[in-house]
């Protein structure tokens, strides 16, 4: 019992320390001008890549498997840009509620908005099929700032302090968080769609529940079937949508035409995964390659 108590106390202290560090870094990003904050974020991301070789190696190995035709120099450039982009994402997330609506919308270009408007005019709920590409937190916030009702399906972060801050940041920009686990939350997701809202679902991580093995860059990986499951709700459409960082460091949002509905969840999830892969091949440095996406393999 004492050992368990000490373990819990250690985790609590560790999470509190990490939260304090994040809060300190956040304050640093908030008070600096936007461009300087982005530069600081890029520097922090590259420093993380240099210092934490475990994540650097995972990213390098994943990129080598996904892009066997690229040269070592090309792969290293992509890998380094991944961490630089993550650093800029952090900087922007910290600034999200400390810059105006017009500030953010002036830095974001949305293409394919007509597909959202058409679906909502027809009284349909929208499953926004997406992935951890670009600054994905800014994707939902941007649509909310455009006047749409947005919910996102998310998992609970183990660090309760940071989880609370992230949910608060989303809510301040009008994005409602619905946790993936729990029958009550699944019911709320279904209600979101029935009420004609946008429900963002990211299916590019192994959530260890409710998934199937499908190909992703030619390798099997366990993928959530949540988008395929909710697509069975009446008057619901699936619109693939992604955000990516442009060369001028502004953002582009691409909303695609309605994805075909397939009754078989495994086949539908495979099709969804291909959509994500196709977009990612065009923007390879924008994804979280340090995630162990192919860790679990079929028995």
Beta strands, then each sheet from edge to edge (+ up, - down):
strand 1: 108-111
strand 2: 125-130
strand 3: 150-154
strand 4: 175-179
strand 5: 198-202
strand 6: 211-216
strand 7: 219-224
strand 8: 236-245
strand 9: 251-258
sheet 1: 1+ 9+ 8- 2- 5- 3- 4-
sheet 2: 6+ 7-
end
